[in-house]
């Protein structure tokens, strides 16, 4: 059985992981298309900048964030189901003396 501190530590790691995944998704979707398409447009009059891919990067980051929130809530629910309920008697062999 996990303690409340262990559950909080695990949830904190998942929160930080979601933030890291969202930031890496944003940067990758923003910079990768620019890096690949830049060399194709070097000799032409067309200019390609990083901001051309900003809408796609924001959309991908939002999708990654929603998926991360769903994963976090599911993990939170799974961990909270393992915590013992405070004030409940789990031993059924207690007898009352009357």
Secondary structure, 3 states (H helix, E strand, C coil): CCCHHHHHHHHHHHHHHHHHHHHHHHHHHHHHHHHHHHHHHCCCCCCCCHHHHHHHHHHHHHHHHHHHHHHHHHHHHHHHHHCCCCCCCCCCCCCCCC
